[in-house]
Every structure is written in structure tokens, then in C-alpha cells.
Amino acid sequence: MSRRRTLSRKKKIALAVTAVAVAGSGAFALAATSNAANVQNASNSTVCKGLATALGNNESFIAGQKAAPDAQSAARIANREAVIAQIKVQQEASGCQVGESVQAGGAAQPGGAAQAGGSAQDPQASQPAGNAPATTAPAGNTGNASGQQVCKGSTVTLSGEAGAPAASSNQFPAGTRLKVTNLDNNKSTTVTVTSVSGSCALLNNAAFEQVREPGKFLIRRAVIEKVG
């Protein structure tokens, strides 16, 4: 009689431990599912799309440098890799899918799998920057300065690069002056192109801050003008 009671108690303890383990694993799975559901991406968040576009532009630039390297390619690639790492930090902080990239005019590439050479709208994205010297870009807005409108319908985002206000482009050589206007807040900035990127006008951090709306990393309604 005593042995039966002992076995019964052991079975009850085993069943209780099993139940706790099952409940724990279920709670973990539920939490993981909930966290995954909270992650946003380029299809449902303007912030995430802006960061993904910036990431894609930098990946296209790196692919272009690797495809047609020159004496400065290694330094350029190292710089852009550092920029990509910073963009991924911003993606995580913003609740976006880390590593997601968007080619200009194209679809999102999960996990940072960008297409070398850019999209159909950006056929020159893979061209190297060459040896053209960077020029110092002026800060601030330019008042009523205007020029020839270019790249109609293009969106504008940021490269993640530091330094004085400047831009990179796959349409215009280094030294070209571009005026970018954000029609959503009527702010504009005029910057000098200093390198090649995967889009018509890619602003660095300082230039983008001059025309951005708070909390946004993409300008959907932009006017780009060539002024010099």
C-alpha cells in the first residue's frame, strides 16, 4: 500500500513538471510570434522604407565598386560598409526589419540581398566613382535659386554618411550642384555632388536634415533641380 502511494506521488510530480515545461514553451513561442508581428518593413512603414532604400543604395554602390574597381575602391567600400552598419542600427532602433534593402524604383530585398547594378530606373548604379575630387558643399538653403528640373518622380532619401551637406548621384558627375526641395514642408537645400550612388540624388545626413520632416527617412514628393 505504501509503495503504491509513493509511485502515485512520483507520477503526480512528473506530470506537474511536464505541464510546467509545456506551458513554458508555449509562452516562449507566443512571445516570439508577438515580437515578430511587431517588426515593420518597407511595405508598411515610411521610416522603414527610407532606411531600406538608403541601405539598398549603399549596397548597389559597393557592388559597382567591386565590379569595376579602381585605386580608391577599397577605401570607398570600407566607408560604405560602415554606413550600412549604422543604417542597420537605425533599423533596429526604429523597429524595422534589420538588413532589409530596397533598390531605387524596385522591390524590397529582405536580409540585405541587394541586386548588383541597381534597378531599371538606375542603370548607372554600378559605375565607379572615378577619381574626381570631392568639392565642399555649402550649408543652408538657397532662397529663390532655381534651375532645370531633373529626375521627375524620384524620391529622395539619405545615405547615412556624415560630413558637410553633400549629395551623391548616378546621373550627374562630381561637382554638379543640385537643389532638392521637399514639397511636403517647402524646405530646400542646394548641395554639390561628391560621389556616385544608386539614385538620382542621395543626400548625406547633414543635407537630409535640412529638408526632412521629423521622424521620416524618405521624401516622396521631391523636386530635384540642376543649378550648376
VMD Tcl script that draws the C-alpha trace (Angstrom):
set ca {
  {0.00 0.00 0.00}
  {2.84 2.35 0.91}
  {4.67 1.59 -2.37}
  {1.57 2.40 -4.43}
  {1.21 5.74 -2.70}
  {4.89 6.53 -3.31}
  {4.62 5.73 -7.02}
  {1.45 7.78 -7.27}
  {3.20 10.79 -5.78}
  {6.14 10.42 -8.16}
  {3.78 10.25 -11.13}
  {1.99 13.37 -9.96}
  {5.29 15.25 -9.64}
  {6.38 14.10 -13.12}
  {3.08 15.18 -14.62}
  {3.31 18.57 -12.93}
  {6.86 19.13 -14.22}
  {5.78 18.17 -17.73}
  {2.83 20.55 -17.61}
  {5.06 23.42 -16.50}
  {7.54 22.69 -19.30}
  {4.79 22.61 -21.93}
  {3.27 25.83 -20.63}
  {6.68 27.50 -20.63}
  {7.47 26.51 -24.21}
  {4.05 27.69 -25.31}
  {4.58 31.07 -23.66}
  {8.00 31.39 -25.34}
  {6.53 30.60 -28.75}
  {3.73 33.11 -28.19}
  {6.21 35.81 -27.20}
  {8.39 35.11 -30.24}
  {5.37 35.29 -32.52}
  {4.28 38.55 -30.92}
  {7.73 40.11 -31.34}
  {7.89 39.03 -34.99}
  {4.47 40.56 -35.63}
  {5.66 43.92 -34.27}
  {8.57 44.20 -36.73}
  {7.76 46.64 -39.55}
  {9.16 46.73 -43.06}
  {9.29 48.87 -46.20}
  {5.78 47.85 -47.27}
  {4.02 49.20 -44.18}
  {6.29 51.93 -42.79}
  {7.61 55.10 -44.41}
  {10.50 55.20 -41.94}
  {11.46 51.61 -42.71}
  {11.22 52.22 -46.46}
  {13.53 55.22 -46.21}
  {16.13 53.25 -44.26}
  {15.80 50.24 -46.58}
  {16.27 52.50 -49.62}
  {19.39 54.05 -48.07}
  {20.73 50.56 -47.38}
  {19.98 49.40 -50.92}
  {21.69 52.45 -52.46}
  {24.86 51.79 -50.48}
  {24.84 48.09 -51.36}
  {24.46 48.97 -55.05}
  {27.39 51.35 -54.78}
  {29.56 48.64 -53.20}
  {28.55 46.14 -55.89}
  {29.51 48.66 -58.57}
  {32.90 49.29 -56.99}
  {33.60 45.56 -56.81}
  {32.54 45.07 -60.43}
  {34.80 47.85 -61.74}
  {37.41 48.65 -59.08}
  {39.97 51.43 -59.21}
  {42.69 52.67 -56.89}
  {40.17 54.23 -54.46}
  {37.58 51.44 -54.44}
  {38.81 49.73 -51.26}
  {38.53 52.96 -49.27}
  {35.10 53.74 -50.72}
  {33.82 50.24 -49.96}
  {35.09 50.38 -46.37}
  {33.33 53.73 -45.90}
  {30.03 52.46 -47.30}
  {30.21 49.28 -45.19}
  {30.48 51.47 -42.10}
  {27.46 53.45 -43.31}
  {25.48 50.22 -43.82}
  {26.30 49.11 -40.28}
  {24.93 52.42 -38.95}
  {21.77 52.12 -41.04}
  {21.15 48.65 -39.59}
  {21.45 50.12 -36.09}
  {18.83 52.72 -37.07}
  {16.59 49.97 -38.49}
  {16.68 48.06 -35.23}
  {16.06 51.19 -33.17}
  {13.07 52.08 -35.38}
  {11.51 48.61 -35.09}
  {12.23 47.81 -38.75}
  {13.41 44.56 -40.32}
  {17.18 44.71 -39.89}
  {19.05 44.28 -43.16}
  {16.06 44.93 -45.42}
  {17.08 46.86 -48.54}
  {15.18 48.49 -51.38}
  {16.65 49.33 -54.74}
  {15.56 52.70 -56.11}
  {12.41 52.07 -58.11}
  {12.46 48.38 -57.22}
  {11.14 45.87 -54.70}
  {12.36 45.21 -51.18}
  {15.18 42.74 -50.73}
  {14.94 41.02 -47.29}
  {18.10 40.47 -45.31}
  {20.14 42.95 -47.29}
  {20.22 40.91 -50.52}
  {20.56 43.79 -52.94}
  {20.76 43.37 -56.68}
  {24.11 44.41 -58.08}
  {23.93 47.21 -60.56}
  {20.76 48.84 -59.27}
  {17.28 48.81 -60.78}
  {15.89 49.51 -64.23}
  {15.47 53.16 -63.31}
  {19.07 53.41 -62.19}
  {21.17 51.70 -64.91}
  {24.35 53.53 -63.94}
  {24.33 52.47 -60.29}
  {27.24 50.09 -60.83}
  {29.61 52.65 -62.30}
  {32.66 53.53 -60.16}
  {33.03 56.98 -58.72}
  {36.30 57.59 -60.54}
  {39.00 59.90 -59.24}
  {37.07 63.15 -59.33}
  {37.96 65.21 -56.23}
  {35.22 65.92 -53.72}
  {34.14 69.54 -53.51}
  {32.98 71.33 -50.42}
  {29.21 71.72 -50.32}
  {27.66 74.88 -48.86}
  {25.31 74.56 -45.93}
  {21.88 76.07 -45.64}
  {19.09 76.86 -48.05}
  {19.43 78.84 -51.26}
  {16.32 81.04 -51.30}
  {14.96 81.58 -54.79}
  {17.74 79.80 -56.72}
  {16.26 77.54 -59.36}
  {17.39 75.58 -62.40}
  {16.46 72.74 -64.71}
  {14.19 70.15 -63.12}
  {15.61 66.63 -63.41}
  {14.70 63.10 -62.37}
  {10.97 63.83 -62.21}
  {9.08 61.47 -59.90}
  {12.20 60.40 -57.97}
  {12.06 60.01 -54.22}
  {14.93 61.26 -52.07}
  {16.46 59.57 -49.06}
  {19.68 59.70 -47.06}
  {22.95 57.82 -47.46}
  {23.78 57.70 -43.77}
  {27.12 59.41 -44.39}
  {28.46 62.14 -42.14}
  {30.22 65.35 -43.13}
  {29.19 68.70 -44.59}
  {25.95 68.76 -46.63}
  {26.54 66.92 -49.91}
  {24.92 64.51 -52.35}
  {25.82 61.50 -54.46}
  {24.24 60.62 -57.79}
  {24.19 58.10 -60.63}
  {23.11 60.78 -63.13}
  {25.48 63.68 -62.53}
  {29.27 63.86 -62.12}
  {31.11 65.18 -59.08}
  {30.93 68.95 -58.90}
  {27.34 69.22 -60.15}
  {25.11 71.42 -58.00}
  {21.63 70.10 -57.21}
  {18.76 71.80 -55.43}
  {16.40 69.43 -53.60}
  {13.01 70.67 -52.41}
  {10.66 68.77 -50.12}
  {7.15 69.74 -51.26}
  {5.62 68.46 -48.01}
  {7.27 71.19 -45.94}
  {8.61 73.56 -48.66}
  {12.17 73.24 -47.38}
  {15.04 73.11 -49.84}
  {18.79 72.72 -49.87}
  {21.42 73.09 -52.56}
  {24.32 70.66 -52.41}
  {27.27 69.55 -54.51}
  {27.56 66.01 -55.88}
  {30.71 64.43 -54.46}
  {30.39 60.74 -55.41}
  {28.35 58.07 -57.20}
  {25.30 56.34 -55.70}
  {22.38 54.22 -56.87}
  {19.87 57.03 -57.31}
  {19.47 60.46 -58.93}
  {20.10 62.38 -55.71}
  {21.11 60.73 -52.45}
  {21.65 63.21 -49.61}
  {24.06 62.69 -46.77}
  {22.85 63.12 -43.19}
  {23.55 66.86 -42.89}
  {21.83 67.72 -46.18}
  {18.84 65.49 -45.45}
  {18.33 67.13 -42.04}
  {17.83 70.47 -43.82}
  {14.76 69.26 -45.73}
  {13.38 66.31 -43.79}
  {10.16 66.05 -41.82}
  {10.62 64.87 -38.21}
  {10.80 61.08 -37.94}
  {10.88 60.47 -41.70}
  {13.73 58.99 -43.74}
  {12.15 59.33 -47.19}
  {10.92 62.31 -49.21}
  {8.15 61.10 -51.52}
  {7.24 64.49 -53.01}
  {10.58 65.93 -54.03}
  {11.69 68.32 -56.76}
  {15.28 67.96 -57.91}
  {16.86 70.77 -59.95}
  {20.25 71.07 -61.56}
  {21.50 74.55 -60.73}
  {25.17 74.33 -61.62}
}
mol new
graphics top color blue
foreach p $ca { graphics top sphere $p radius 0.5 }
foreach p [lrange $ca 0 end-1] q [lrange $ca 1 end] { graphics top cylinder $p $q radius 0.2 }
display resetview
